Amino acid sequence: VVWVVMAAVALTIGFRWRLPMVRYLALGLFLLTAAKLLLIDMSGVQQIYRILSFMLVGITLIGASYAYHRFETSRK
């Protein structure tokens, strides 16, 4: 959860201050978080918690994708 929050903050800062490298690092952190969730964190968790956390991460990633696309196209 902390990594997702850090990535969202970095993405916001990258857009607000027009820093493309910070935005790319935020997207990389989102990717790293999703990979860690799939490969490490979910190995011994009950099915319902696994489903809920995948849904939460998926919604967060979709929101970040939407924000990135919206703000990236409005800057051009």
All heavy atoms as a GROMACS GRO file, in nm:
protein
  608
    1VAL      N    1   0.083  -0.119   0.000
    1VAL     CA    2   0.000   0.000   0.000
    1VAL      C    3   0.088   0.126   0.000
    1VAL      O    4   0.060   0.222  -0.070
    1VAL     CB    5  -0.095   0.000   0.122
    1VAL    CG1    6  -0.169   0.130   0.133
    1VAL    CG2    7  -0.190  -0.116   0.116
    2VAL      N    8   0.196   0.121   0.076
    2VAL     CA    9   0.284   0.237   0.084
    2VAL      C   10   0.348   0.264  -0.052
    2VAL      O   11   0.360   0.379  -0.094
    2VAL     CB   12   0.392   0.214   0.193
    2VAL    CG1   13   0.496   0.324   0.191
    2VAL    CG2   14   0.327   0.204   0.330
    3TRP      N   15   0.387   0.158  -0.122
    3TRP     CA   16   0.448   0.175  -0.254
    3TRP      C   17   0.349   0.238  -0.352
    3TRP      O   18   0.386   0.321  -0.434
    3TRP     CB   19   0.497   0.043  -0.309
    3TRP     CG   20   0.621  -0.009  -0.243
    3TRP    CD1   21   0.683   0.041  -0.132
    3TRP    CD2   22   0.697  -0.121  -0.285
    3TRP    NE1   23   0.793  -0.035  -0.103
    3TRP    CE2   24   0.804  -0.134  -0.194
    3TRP    CE3   25   0.684  -0.211  -0.389
    3TRP    CZ2   26   0.898  -0.235  -0.206
    3TRP    CZ3   27   0.779  -0.311  -0.401
    3TRP    CH2   28   0.886  -0.323  -0.310
    4VAL      N   29   0.224   0.197  -0.346
    4VAL     CA   30   0.122   0.252  -0.436
    4VAL      C   31   0.101   0.401  -0.405
    4VAL      O   32   0.090   0.483  -0.496
    4VAL     CB   33  -0.010   0.173  -0.424
    4VAL    CG1   34  -0.121   0.241  -0.500
    4VAL    CG2   35   0.010   0.031  -0.476
    5VAL      N   36   0.097   0.435  -0.277
    5VAL     CA   37   0.080   0.575  -0.239
    5VAL      C   38   0.201   0.657  -0.285
    5VAL      O   39   0.186   0.768  -0.340
    5VAL     CB   40   0.059   0.589  -0.086
    5VAL    CG1   41   0.066   0.734  -0.042
    5VAL    CG2   42  -0.072   0.526  -0.046
    6MET      N   43   0.321   0.603  -0.266
    6MET     CA   44   0.442   0.674  -0.311
    6MET      C   45   0.441   0.694  -0.462
    6MET      O   46   0.478   0.800  -0.512
    6MET     CB   47   0.567   0.596  -0.268
    6MET     CG   48   0.596   0.606  -0.121
    6MET     SD   49   0.733   0.502  -0.064
    6MET     CE   50   0.858   0.530  -0.184
    7ALA      N   51   0.399   0.592  -0.535
    7ALA     CA   52   0.393   0.603  -0.680
    7ALA      C   53   0.289   0.706  -0.723
    7ALA      O   54   0.313   0.785  -0.816
    7ALA     CB   55   0.361   0.467  -0.742
    8ALA      N   56   0.175   0.710  -0.656
    8ALA     CA   57   0.072   0.808  -0.690
    8ALA      C   58   0.120   0.950  -0.661
    8ALA      O   59   0.097   1.042  -0.740
    8ALA     CB   60  -0.056   0.778  -0.612
    9VAL      N   61   0.190   0.968  -0.550
    9VAL     CA   62   0.244   1.100  -0.517
    9VAL      C   63   0.350   1.141  -0.619
    9VAL      O   64   0.352   1.255  -0.666
    9VAL     CB   65   0.301   1.102  -0.373
    9VAL    CG1   66   0.383   1.225  -0.346
    9VAL    CG2   67   0.189   1.089  -0.272
   10ALA      N   68   0.437   1.047  -0.655
   10ALA     CA   69   0.540   1.077  -0.754
   10ALA      C   70   0.479   1.110  -0.890
   10ALA      O   71   0.526   1.201  -0.959
   10ALA     CB   72   0.636   0.959  -0.768
   11LEU      N   73   0.373   1.040  -0.927
   11LEU     CA   74   0.305   1.069  -1.053
   11LEU      C   75   0.244   1.209  -1.050
   11LEU      O   76   0.256   1.285  -1.147
   11LEU     CB   77   0.197   0.964  -1.080
   11LEU     CG   78   0.135   0.962  -1.218
   11LEU    CD1   79   0.238   0.928  -1.323
   11LEU    CD2   80   0.022   0.861  -1.222
   12THR      N   81   0.183   1.245  -0.939
   12THR     CA   82   0.125   1.378  -0.925
   12THR      C   83   0.233   1.486  -0.932
   12THR      O   84   0.217   1.588  -1.002
   12THR     CB   85   0.049   1.389  -0.791
   12THR    OG1   86  -0.049   1.285  -0.786
   12THR    CG2   87  -0.016   1.523  -0.776
   13ILE      N   88   0.342   1.465  -0.862
   13ILE     CA   89   0.452   1.562  -0.864
   13ILE      C   90   0.510   1.573  -1.004
   13ILE      O   91   0.541   1.682  -1.052
   13ILE     CB   92   0.560   1.522  -0.762
   13ILE    CG1   93   0.508   1.545  -0.620
   13ILE    CG2   94   0.690   1.601  -0.784
   13ILE    CD1   95   0.597   1.489  -0.512
   14GLY      N   96   0.525   1.460  -1.072
   14GLY     CA   97   0.579   1.461  -1.208
   14GLY      C   98   0.495   1.542  -1.304
   14GLY      O   99   0.548   1.611  -1.391
   15PHE      N  100   0.365   1.535  -1.289
   15PHE     CA  101   0.278   1.614  -1.376
   15PHE      C  102   0.273   1.760  -1.335
   15PHE      O  103   0.274   1.849  -1.419
   15PHE     CB  104   0.136   1.557  -1.378
   15PHE     CG  105   0.120   1.445  -1.474
   15PHE    CD1  106   0.090   1.318  -1.430
   15PHE    CD2  107   0.137   1.464  -1.610
   15PHE    CE1  108   0.076   1.214  -1.518
   15PHE    CE2  109   0.124   1.360  -1.699
   15PHE     CZ  110   0.093   1.234  -1.652
   16ARG      N  111   0.269   1.784  -1.206
   16ARG     CA  112   0.258   1.922  -1.159
   16ARG      C  113   0.382   2.003  -1.193
   16ARG      O  114   0.373   2.120  -1.229
   16ARG     CB  115   0.232   1.924  -1.009
   16ARG     CG  116   0.194   2.060  -0.959
   16ARG     CD  117   0.128   2.055  -0.825
   16ARG     NE  118   0.011   1.969  -0.825
   16ARG     CZ  119  -0.114   2.013  -0.826
   16ARG    NH1  120  -0.137   2.141  -0.834
   16ARG    NH2  121  -0.214   1.928  -0.820
   17TRP      N  122   0.500   1.943  -1.180
   17TRP     CA  123   0.624   2.014  -1.206
   17TRP      C  124   0.684   1.981  -1.342
   17TRP      O  125   0.797   2.019  -1.371
   17TRP     CB  126   0.725   1.986  -1.097
   17TRP     CG  127   0.686   2.046  -0.965
   17TRP    CD1  128   0.600   2.149  -0.943
   17TRP    CD2  129   0.732   2.005  -0.837
   17TRP    NE1  130   0.589   2.174  -0.810
   17TRP    CE2  131   0.670   2.087  -0.742
   17TRP    CE3  132   0.819   1.906  -0.794
   17TRP    CZ2  133   0.694   2.074  -0.606
   17TRP    CZ3  134   0.842   1.894  -0.659
   17TRP    CH2  135   0.780   1.976  -0.567
   18ARG      N  136   0.608   1.907  -1.424
   18ARG     CA  137   0.650   1.870  -1.560
   18ARG      C  138   0.786   1.802  -1.563
   18ARG      O  139   0.879   1.844  -1.633
   18ARG     CB  140   0.650   1.993  -1.650
   18ARG     CG  141   0.512   2.051  -1.666
   18ARG     CD  142   0.513   2.170  -1.756
   18ARG     NE  143   0.379   2.227  -1.759
   18ARG     CZ  144   0.328   2.288  -1.863
   18ARG    NH1  145   0.399   2.301  -1.972
   18ARG    NH2  146   0.208   2.336  -1.857
   19LEU      N  147   0.796   1.696  -1.484
   19LEU     CA  148   0.919   1.617  -1.476
   19LEU      C  149   0.892   1.477  -1.531
   19LEU      O  150   0.842   1.390  -1.459
   19LEU     CB  151   0.966   1.607  -1.330
   19LEU     CG  152   1.001   1.738  -1.262
   19LEU    CD1  153   1.020   1.717  -1.113
   19LEU    CD2  154   1.124   1.798  -1.326
   20PRO      N  155   0.923   1.453  -1.658
   20PRO     CA  156   0.892   1.323  -1.717
   20PRO      C  157   0.965   1.207  -1.649
   20PRO      O  158   0.909   1.098  -1.637
   20PRO     CB  159   0.937   1.336  -1.862
   20PRO     CG  160   0.983   1.474  -1.882
   20PRO     CD  161   0.982   1.546  -1.753
   21MET      N  162   1.087   1.228  -1.600
   21MET     CA  163   1.159   1.118  -1.537
   21MET      C  164   1.089   1.072  -1.409
   21MET      O  165   1.082   0.953  -1.381
   21MET     CB  166   1.303   1.160  -1.505
   21MET     CG  167   1.384   1.050  -1.444
   21MET     SD  168   1.389   0.902  -1.545
   21MET     CE  169   1.524   0.941  -1.650
   22VAL      N  170   1.032   1.166  -1.334
   22VAL     CA  171   0.959   1.130  -1.212
   22VAL      C  172   0.834   1.052  -1.247
   22VAL      O  173   0.798   0.955  -1.179
   22VAL     CB  174   0.926   1.257  -1.130
   22VAL    CG1  175   0.839   1.224  -1.010
   22VAL    CG2  176   1.052   1.327  -1.085
   23ARG      N  177   0.769   1.091  -1.356
   23ARG     CA  178   0.650   1.016  -1.400
   23ARG      C  179   0.687   0.874  -1.440
   23ARG      O  180   0.616   0.779  -1.406
   23ARG     CB  181   0.583   1.088  -1.517
   23ARG     CG  182   0.521   1.219  -1.477
   23ARG     CD  183   0.430   1.274  -1.584
   23ARG     NE  184   0.488   1.277  -1.716
   23ARG     CZ  185   0.521   1.388  -1.782
   23ARG    NH1  186   0.501   1.506  -1.726
   23ARG    NH2  187   0.572   1.383  -1.902
   24TYR      N  188   0.796   0.857  -1.512
   24TYR     CA  189   0.839   0.723  -1.552
   24TYR      C  190   0.879   0.638  -1.432
   24TYR      O  191   0.849   0.519  -1.427
   24TYR     CB  192   0.956   0.730  -1.651
   24TYR     CG  193   0.921   0.795  -1.782
   24TYR    CD1  194   1.011   0.877  -1.848
   24TYR    CD2  195   0.796   0.775  -1.841
   24TYR    CE1  196   0.979   0.937  -1.968
   24TYR    CE2  197   0.762   0.835  -1.960
   24TYR     CZ  198   0.854   0.915  -2.024
   24TYR     OH  199   0.822   0.974  -2.143
   25LEU      N  200   0.943   0.700  -1.334
   25LEU     CA  201   0.977   0.627  -1.212
   25LEU      C  202   0.851   0.586  -1.136
   25LEU      O  203   0.846   0.476  -1.080
   25LEU     CB  204   1.067   0.712  -1.123
   25LEU     CG  205   1.210   0.732  -1.174
   25LEU    CD1  206   1.284   0.832  -1.086
   25LEU    CD2  207   1.284   0.601  -1.179
   26ALA      N  208   0.749   0.671  -1.136
   26ALA     CA  209   0.623   0.637  -1.071
   26ALA      C  210   0.557   0.519  -1.141
   26ALA      O  211   0.507   0.427  -1.075
   26ALA     CB  212   0.529   0.757  -1.070
   27LEU      N  213   0.557   0.518  -1.273
   27LEU     CA  214   0.500   0.406  -1.346
   27LEU      C  215   0.578   0.277  -1.320
   27LEU      O  216   0.521   0.169  -1.307
   27LEU     CB  217   0.496   0.437  -1.496
   27LEU     CG  218   0.401   0.548  -1.538
   27LEU    CD1  219   0.413   0.575  -1.687
   27LEU    CD2  220   0.258   0.514  -1.502
   28GLY      N  221   0.710   0.289  -1.311
   28GLY     CA  222   0.793   0.173  -1.278
   28GLY      C  223   0.763   0.121  -1.138
   28GLY      O  224   0.762   0.000  -1.115
   29LEU      N  225   0.739   0.212  -1.045
   29LEU     CA  226   0.706   0.170  -0.909
   29LEU      C  227   0.569   0.102  -0.905
   29LEU      O  228   0.551   0.004  -0.832
   29LEU     CB  229   0.708   0.290  -0.814
   29LEU     CG  230   0.691   0.260  -0.666
   29LEU    CD1  231   0.794   0.159  -0.618
   29LEU    CD2  232   0.702   0.388  -0.586
   30PHE      N  233   0.474   0.149  -0.984
   30PHE     CA  234   0.346   0.079  -0.996
   30PHE      C  235   0.368  -0.063  -1.049
   30PHE      O  236   0.311  -0.159  -0.998
   30PHE     CB  237   0.250   0.154  -1.090
   30PHE     CG  238   0.172   0.263  -1.024
   30PHE    CD1  239   0.175   0.391  -1.075
   30PHE    CD2  240   0.093   0.238  -0.914
   30PHE    CE1  241   0.102   0.494  -1.017
   30PHE    CE2  242   0.019   0.339  -0.854
   30PHE     CZ  243   0.024   0.467  -0.906
   31LEU      N  244   0.451  -0.077  -1.151
   31LEU     CA  245   0.480  -0.208  -1.209
   31LEU      C  246   0.548  -0.299  -1.109
   31LEU      O  247   0.513  -0.416  -1.095
   31LEU     CB  248   0.565  -0.192  -1.335
   31LEU     CG  249   0.605  -0.319  -1.406
   31LEU    CD1  250   0.482  -0.387  -1.464
   31LEU    CD2  251   0.705  -0.289  -1.515
   32LEU      N  252   0.646  -0.246  -1.037
   32LEU     CA  253   0.718  -0.324  -0.936
   32LEU      C  254   0.623  -0.370  -0.825
   32LEU      O  255   0.630  -0.483  -0.778
   32LEU     CB  256   0.832  -0.241  -0.879
   32LEU     CG  257   0.922  -0.308  -0.777
   32LEU    CD1  258   0.998  -0.423  -0.843
   32LEU    CD2  259   1.019  -0.208  -0.720
   33THR      N  260   0.533  -0.282  -0.786
   33THR     CA  261   0.436  -0.316  -0.683
   33THR      C  262   0.344  -0.430  -0.728
   33THR      O  263   0.317  -0.523  -0.653
   33THR     CB  264   0.351  -0.193  -0.646
   33THR    OG1  265   0.438  -0.090  -0.603
   33THR    CG2  266   0.252  -0.225  -0.537
   34ALA      N  267   0.297  -0.421  -0.851
   34ALA     CA  268   0.209  -0.526  -0.903
   34ALA      C  269   0.283  -0.659  -0.914
   34ALA      O  270   0.228  -0.765  -0.879
   34ALA     CB  271   0.154  -0.485  -1.039
   35ALA      N  272   0.408  -0.656  -0.959
   35ALA     CA  273   0.486  -0.778  -0.970
   35ALA      C  274   0.511  -0.840  -0.832
   35ALA      O  275   0.499  -0.962  -0.814
   35ALA     CB  276   0.618  -0.749  -1.041
   36LYS      N  277   0.546  -0.757  -0.735
   36LYS     CA  278   0.569  -0.806  -0.599
   36LYS      C  279   0.442  -0.866  -0.540
   36LYS      O  280   0.445  -0.970  -0.476
   36LYS     CB  281   0.620  -0.694  -0.510
   36LYS     CG  282   0.649  -0.736  -0.368
   36LYS     CD  283   0.693  -0.617  -0.285
   36LYS     CE  284   0.718  -0.653  -0.141
   36LYS     NZ  285   0.600  -0.692  -0.067
   37LEU      N  286   0.330  -0.801  -0.566
   37LEU     CA  287   0.202  -0.852  -0.516
   37LEU      C  288   0.172  -0.989  -0.575
   37LEU      O  289   0.134  -1.081  -0.503
   37LEU     CB  290   0.090  -0.755  -0.551
   37LEU     CG  291  -0.050  -0.797  -0.511
   37LEU    CD1  292  -0.065  -0.785  -0.361
   37LEU    CD2  293  -0.153  -0.713  -0.581
   38LEU      N  294   0.192  -1.004  -0.705
   38LEU     CA  295   0.162  -1.131  -0.770
   38LEU      C  296   0.258  -1.243  -0.731
   38LEU      O  297   0.216  -1.356  -0.709
   38LEU     CB  298   0.165  -1.114  -0.922
   38LEU     CG  299   0.050  -1.035  -0.983
   38LEU    CD1  300   0.080  -1.006  -1.128
   38LEU    CD2  301  -0.079  -1.113  -0.969
   39LEU      N  302   0.385  -1.212  -0.723
   39LEU     CA  303   0.485  -1.317  -0.706
   39LEU      C  304   0.517  -1.350  -0.560
   39LEU      O  305   0.546  -1.466  -0.529
   39LEU     CB  306   0.614  -1.277  -0.778
   39LEU     CG  307   0.601  -1.256  -0.928
   39LEU    CD1  308   0.731  -1.205  -0.985
   39LEU    CD2  309   0.558  -1.385  -0.996
   40ILE      N  310   0.514  -1.254  -0.473
   40ILE     CA  311   0.561  -1.277  -0.336
   40ILE      C  312   0.449  -1.271  -0.233
   40ILE      O  313   0.430  -1.364  -0.154
   40ILE     CB  314   0.672  -1.176  -0.300
   40ILE    CG1  315   0.791  -1.195  -0.393
   40ILE    CG2  316   0.714  -1.190  -0.155
   40ILE    CD1  317   0.896  -1.089  -0.383
   41ASP      N  318   0.375  -1.162  -0.233
   41ASP     CA  319   0.281  -1.137  -0.124
   41ASP      C  320   0.160  -1.230  -0.124
   41ASP      O  321   0.103  -1.255  -0.018
   41ASP     CB  322   0.232  -0.992  -0.129
   41ASP     CG  323   0.344  -0.894  -0.102
   41ASP    OD1  324   0.446  -0.936  -0.043
   41ASP    OD2  325   0.330  -0.777  -0.140
   42MET      N  326   0.119  -1.280  -0.236
   42MET     CA  327  -0.004  -1.358  -0.242
   42MET      C  328   0.017  -1.509  -0.232
   42MET      O  329  -0.077  -1.584  -0.249
   42MET     CB  330  -0.077  -1.327  -0.374
   42MET     CG  331  -0.133  -1.188  -0.379
   42MET     SD  332  -0.262  -1.166  -0.256
   42MET     CE  333  -0.198  -1.029  -0.166
   43SER      N  334   0.136  -1.552  -0.202
   43SER     CA  335   0.162  -1.696  -0.202
   43SER      C  336   0.089  -1.771  -0.091
   43SER      O  337   0.043  -1.882  -0.113
   43SER     CB  338   0.312  -1.721  -0.191
   43SER     OG  339   0.362  -1.668  -0.070
   44GLY      N  340   0.075  -1.712   0.028
   44GLY     CA  341   0.011  -1.786   0.137
   44GLY      C  342  -0.116  -1.722   0.189
   44GLY      O  343  -0.156  -1.749   0.302
   45VAL      N  344  -0.181  -1.642   0.109
   45VAL     CA  345  -0.299  -1.567   0.154
   45VAL      C  346  -0.426  -1.642   0.112
   45VAL      O  347  -0.430  -1.708   0.008
   45VAL     CB  348  -0.297  -1.424   0.093
   45VAL    CG1  349  -0.420  -1.346   0.130
   45VAL    CG2  350  -0.173  -1.352   0.137
   46GLN      N  351  -0.529  -1.629   0.196
   46GLN     CA  352  -0.657  -1.691   0.164
   46GLN      C  353  -0.715  -1.631   0.036
   46GLN      O  354  -0.686  -1.518  -0.001
   46GLN     CB  355  -0.756  -1.670   0.277
   46GLN     CG  356  -0.722  -1.744   0.402
   46GLN     CD  357  -0.824  -1.718   0.511
   46GLN    OE1  358  -0.921  -1.644   0.491
   46GLN    NE2  359  -0.803  -1.777   0.626
   47GLN      N  360  -0.800  -1.708  -0.029
   47GLN     CA  361  -0.856  -1.672  -0.160
   47GLN      C  362  -0.929  -1.538  -0.158
   47GLN      O  363  -0.909  -1.456  -0.247
   47GLN     CB  364  -0.952  -1.782  -0.206
   47GLN     CG  365  -1.012  -1.759  -0.341
   47GLN     CD  366  -0.934  -1.830  -0.448
   47GLN    OE1  367  -0.851  -1.913  -0.420
   47GLN    NE2  368  -0.962  -1.799  -0.572
   48ILE      N  369  -1.011  -1.510  -0.058
   48ILE     CA  370  -1.090  -1.387  -0.057
   48ILE      C  371  -1.001  -1.264  -0.044
   48ILE      O  372  -1.023  -1.163  -0.110
   48ILE     CB  373  -1.198  -1.390   0.055
   48ILE    CG1  374  -1.292  -1.270   0.042
   48ILE    CG2  375  -1.136  -1.395   0.191
   48ILE    CD1  376  -1.382  -1.276  -0.077
   49TYR      N  377  -0.896  -1.273   0.038
   49TYR     CA  378  -0.804  -1.160   0.052
   49TYR      C  379  -0.722  -1.140  -0.075
   49TYR      O  380  -0.690  -1.028  -0.111
   49TYR     CB  381  -0.712  -1.180   0.172
   49TYR     CG  382  -0.786  -1.182   0.302
   49TYR    CD1  383  -0.777  -1.290   0.388
   49TYR    CD2  384  -0.868  -1.075   0.340
   49TYR    CE1  385  -0.846  -1.293   0.508
   49TYR    CE2  386  -0.937  -1.077   0.459
   49TYR     CZ  387  -0.925  -1.186   0.543
   49TYR     OH  388  -0.994  -1.188   0.660
   50ARG      N  389  -0.690  -1.248  -0.141
   50ARG     CA  390  -0.618  -1.240  -0.268
   50ARG      C  391  -0.703  -1.168  -0.373
   50ARG      O  392  -0.656  -1.079  -0.443
   50ARG     CB  393  -0.584  -1.380  -0.315
   50ARG     CG  394  -0.491  -1.386  -0.433
   50ARG     CD  395  -0.458  -1.528  -0.469
   50ARG     NE  396  -0.398  -1.594  -0.354
   50ARG     CZ  397  -0.372  -1.723  -0.348
   50ARG    NH1  398  -0.402  -1.802  -0.448
   50ARG    NH2  399  -0.316  -1.775  -0.242
   51ILE      N  400  -0.830  -1.204  -0.381
   51ILE     CA  401  -0.921  -1.141  -0.476
   51ILE      C  402  -0.937  -0.992  -0.446
   51ILE      O  403  -0.930  -0.908  -0.536
   51ILE     CB  404  -1.057  -1.213  -0.476
   51ILE    CG1  405  -1.044  -1.353  -0.533
   51ILE    CG2  406  -1.162  -1.134  -0.552
   51ILE    CD1  407  -1.165  -1.441  -0.512
   52LEU      N  408  -0.959  -0.960  -0.320
   52LEU     CA  409  -0.978  -0.820  -0.282
   52LEU      C  410  -0.854  -0.735  -0.309
   52LEU      O  411  -0.865  -0.623  -0.360
   52LEU     CB  412  -1.017  -0.810  -0.134
   52LEU     CG  413  -1.156  -0.862  -0.098
   52LEU    CD1  414  -1.176  -0.860   0.052
   52LEU    CD2  415  -1.262  -0.780  -0.168
   53SER      N  416  -0.737  -0.788  -0.278
   53SER     CA  417  -0.616  -0.708  -0.301
   53SER      C  418  -0.587  -0.693  -0.450
   53SER      O  419  -0.541  -0.588  -0.494
   53SER     CB  420  -0.496  -0.765  -0.226
   53SER     OG  421  -0.477  -0.898  -0.254
   54PHE      N  422  -0.614  -0.796  -0.530
   54PHE     CA  423  -0.596  -0.783  -0.675
   54PHE      C  424  -0.693  -0.679  -0.732
   54PHE      O  425  -0.656  -0.601  -0.819
   54PHE     CB  426  -0.617  -0.916  -0.746
   54PHE     CG  427  -0.502  -1.011  -0.732
   54PHE    CD1  428  -0.523  -1.147  -0.739
   54PHE    CD2  429  -0.373  -0.965  -0.713
   54PHE    CE1  430  -0.418  -1.235  -0.727
   54PHE    CE2  431  -0.267  -1.052  -0.700
   54PHE     CZ  432  -0.290  -1.188  -0.707
   55MET      N  433  -0.816  -0.678  -0.681
   55MET     CA  434  -0.912  -0.578  -0.728
   55MET      C  435  -0.868  -0.438  -0.690
   55MET      O  436  -0.876  -0.346  -0.771
   55MET     CB  437  -1.051  -0.609  -0.671
   55MET     CG  438  -1.116  -0.729  -0.736
   55MET     SD  439  -1.273  -0.777  -0.662
   55MET     CE  440  -1.366  -0.628  -0.670
   56LEU      N  441  -0.820  -0.418  -0.569
   56LEU     CA  442  -0.776  -0.288  -0.524
   56LEU      C  443  -0.656  -0.238  -0.604
   56LEU      O  444  -0.653  -0.124  -0.649
   56LEU     CB  445  -0.740  -0.292  -0.375
   56LEU     CG  446  -0.693  -0.161  -0.313
   56LEU    CD1  447  -0.803  -0.057  -0.320
   56LEU    CD2  448  -0.650  -0.184  -0.170
   57VAL      N  449  -0.560  -0.325  -0.626
   57VAL     CA  450  -0.443  -0.286  -0.706
   57VAL      C  451  -0.484  -0.260  -0.851
   57VAL      O  452  -0.437  -0.165  -0.913
   57VAL     CB  453  -0.333  -0.394  -0.697
   57VAL    CG1  454  -0.223  -0.369  -0.799
   57VAL    CG2  455  -0.274  -0.396  -0.558
   58GLY      N  456  -0.573  -0.340  -0.904
   58GLY     CA  457  -0.621  -0.319  -1.040
   58GLY      C  458  -0.691  -0.186  -1.056
   58GLY      O  459  -0.667  -0.113  -1.153
   59ILE      N  460  -0.777  -0.152  -0.963
   59ILE     CA  461  -0.847  -0.023  -0.967
   59ILE      C  462  -0.747   0.091  -0.957
   59ILE      O  463  -0.759   0.192  -1.028
   59ILE     CB  464  -0.953  -0.016  -0.856
   59ILE    CG1  465  -1.068  -0.111  -0.887
   59ILE    CG2  466  -1.004   0.126  -0.836
   59ILE    CD1  467  -1.164  -0.134  -0.772
   60THR      N  468  -0.649   0.077  -0.871
   60THR     CA  469  -0.546   0.180  -0.856
   60THR      C  470  -0.467   0.198  -0.984
   60THR      O  471  -0.440   0.310  -1.028
   60THR     CB  472  -0.452   0.146  -0.739
   60THR    OG1  473  -0.529   0.127  -0.621
   60THR    CG2  474  -0.351   0.256  -0.717
   61LEU      N  475  -0.428   0.087  -1.047
   61LEU     CA  476  -0.352   0.095  -1.172
   61LEU      C  477  -0.436   0.155  -1.285
   61LEU      O  478  -0.385   0.232  -1.366
   61LEU     CB  479  -0.300  -0.043  -1.211
   61LEU     CG  480  -0.190  -0.100  -1.121
   61LEU    CD1  481  -0.159  -0.244  -1.161
   61LEU    CD2  482  -0.067  -0.014  -1.125
   62ILE      N  483  -0.562   0.121  -1.290
   62ILE     CA  484  -0.650   0.180  -1.392
   62ILE      C  485  -0.664   0.330  -1.368
   62ILE      O  486  -0.660   0.410  -1.462
   62ILE     CB  487  -0.788   0.110  -1.392
   62ILE    CG1  488  -0.774  -0.031  -1.449
   62ILE    CG2  489  -0.890   0.190  -1.472
   62ILE    CD1  490  -0.897  -0.116  -1.433
   63GLY      N  491  -0.678   0.371  -1.242
   63GLY     CA  492  -0.686   0.513  -1.210
   63GLY      C  493  -0.558   0.587  -1.248
   63GLY      O  494  -0.563   0.698  -1.302
   64ALA      N  495  -0.443   0.527  -1.221
   64ALA     CA  496  -0.315   0.589  -1.258
   64ALA      C  497  -0.302   0.598  -1.409
   64ALA      O  498  -0.254   0.699  -1.462
   64ALA     CB  499  -0.200   0.510  -1.199
   65SER      N  500  -0.344   0.496  -1.478
   65SER     CA  501  -0.339   0.498  -1.625
   65SER      C  502  -0.429   0.607  -1.681
   65SER      O  503  -0.390   0.680  -1.773
   65SER     CB  504  -0.381   0.362  -1.680
   65SER     OG  505  -0.393   0.366  -1.818
   66TYR      N  506  -0.548   0.619  -1.626
   66TYR     CA  507  -0.641   0.722  -1.670
   66TYR      C  508  -0.584   0.862  -1.645
   66TYR      O  509  -0.587   0.948  -1.734
   66TYR     CB  510  -0.776   0.706  -1.598
   66TYR     CG  511  -0.872   0.819  -1.625
   66TYR    CD1  512  -0.939   0.827  -1.745
   66TYR    CD2  513  -0.892   0.919  -1.531
   66TYR    CE1  514  -1.027   0.932  -1.773
   66TYR    CE2  515  -0.979   1.023  -1.556
   66TYR     CZ  516  -1.046   1.029  -1.677
   66TYR     OH  517  -1.131   1.133  -1.701
   67ALA      N  518  -0.530   0.882  -1.524
   67ALA     CA  519  -0.472   1.012  -1.491
   67ALA      C  520  -0.354   1.044  -1.581
   67ALA      O  521  -0.340   1.157  -1.630
   67ALA     CB  522  -0.429   1.015  -1.344
   68TYR      N  523  -0.269   0.945  -1.605
   68TYR     CA  524  -0.152   0.968  -1.690
   68TYR      C  525  -0.196   1.006  -1.831
   68TYR      O  526  -0.146   1.103  -1.888
   68TYR     CB  527  -0.065   0.842  -1.695
   68TYR     CG  528   0.069   0.868  -1.756
   68TYR    CD1  529   0.175   0.906  -1.676
   68TYR    CD2  530   0.092   0.854  -1.892
   68TYR    CE1  531   0.299   0.931  -1.730
   68TYR    CE2  532   0.214   0.879  -1.948
   68TYR     CZ  533   0.318   0.917  -1.866
   68TYR     OH  534   0.440   0.943  -1.920
   69HIS      N  535  -0.290   0.933  -1.885
   69HIS     CA  536  -0.337   0.962  -2.021
   69HIS      C  537  -0.405   1.099  -2.027
   69HIS      O  538  -0.381   1.177  -2.120
   69HIS     CB  539  -0.433   0.853  -2.068
   69HIS     CG  540  -0.488   0.878  -2.204
   69HIS    ND1  541  -0.412   0.870  -2.317
   69HIS    CD2  542  -0.612   0.914  -2.245
   69HIS    CE1  543  -0.486   0.899  -2.422
   69HIS    NE2  544  -0.609   0.926  -2.382
   70ARG      N  545  -0.486   1.130  -1.930
   70ARG     CA  546  -0.558   1.258  -1.929
   70ARG      C  547  -0.463   1.377  -1.918
   70ARG      O  548  -0.475   1.473  -1.993
   70ARG     CB  549  -0.657   1.260  -1.815
   70ARG     CG  550  -0.735   1.386  -1.809
   70ARG     CD  551  -0.842   1.380  -1.705
   70ARG     NE  552  -0.909   1.509  -1.701
   70ARG     CZ  553  -0.955   1.563  -1.592
   70ARG    NH1  554  -0.948   1.500  -1.478
   70ARG    NH2  555  -1.013   1.680  -1.595
   71PHE      N  556  -0.369   1.370  -1.826
   71PHE     CA  557  -0.279   1.483  -1.805
   71PHE      C  558  -0.173   1.491  -1.913
   71PHE      O  559  -0.127   1.599  -1.949
   71PHE     CB  560  -0.215   1.478  -1.667
   71PHE     CG  561  -0.312   1.505  -1.557
   71PHE    CD1  562  -0.335   1.410  -1.459
   71PHE    CD2  563  -0.383   1.623  -1.552
   71PHE    CE1  564  -0.425   1.434  -1.359
   71PHE    CE2  565  -0.473   1.649  -1.452
   71PHE     CZ  566  -0.494   1.553  -1.354
   72GLU      N  567  -0.131   1.379  -1.968
   72GLU     CA  568  -0.030   1.378  -2.073
   72GLU      C  569  -0.085   1.439  -2.202
   72GLU      O  570  -0.018   1.518  -2.268
   72GLU     CB  571   0.020   1.236  -2.101
   72GLU     CG  572   0.129   1.226  -2.202
   72GLU     CD  573   0.260   1.290  -2.157
   72GLU    OE1  574   0.282   1.302  -2.035
   72GLU    OE2  575   0.339   1.326  -2.245
   73THR      N  576  -0.208   1.407  -2.238
   73THR     CA  577  -0.266   1.462  -2.359
   73THR      C  578  -0.308   1.608  -2.342
   73THR      O  579  -0.310   1.684  -2.439
   73THR     CB  580  -0.388   1.381  -2.405
   73THR    OG1  581  -0.484   1.374  -2.300
   73THR    CG2  582  -0.347   1.242  -2.447
   74SER      N  583  -0.339   1.650  -2.218
   74SER     CA  584  -0.377   1.791  -2.198
   74SER      C  585  -0.255   1.883  -2.198
   74SER      O  586  -0.270   2.002  -2.218
   74SER     CB  587  -0.453   1.805  -2.066
   74SER     OG  588  -0.367   1.783  -1.956
   75ARG      N  589  -0.137   1.832  -2.182
   75ARG     CA  590  -0.014   1.912  -2.181
   75ARG      C  591   0.032   1.945  -2.322
   75ARG      O  592   0.110   2.035  -2.342
   75ARG     CB  593   0.099   1.838  -2.109
   75ARG     CG  594   0.071   1.809  -1.966
   75ARG     CD  595   0.120   1.919  -1.881
   75ARG     NE  596   0.095   1.883  -1.741
   75ARG     CZ  597   0.095   1.969  -1.646
   75ARG    NH1  598   0.118   2.095  -1.671
   75ARG    NH2  599   0.072   1.933  -1.523
   76LYS      N  600  -0.012   1.868  -2.420
   76LYS     CA  601   0.036   1.887  -2.557
   76LYS      C  602  -0.039   1.995  -2.628
   76LYS      O  603  -0.139   2.039  -2.607
   76LYS     CB  604   0.025   1.757  -2.635
   76LYS     CG  605   0.122   1.654  -2.580
   76LYS     CD  606   0.114   1.526  -2.660
   76LYS     CE  607   0.212   1.428  -2.602
   76LYS     NZ  608   0.212   1.304  -2.670
   0.00000   0.00000   0.00000
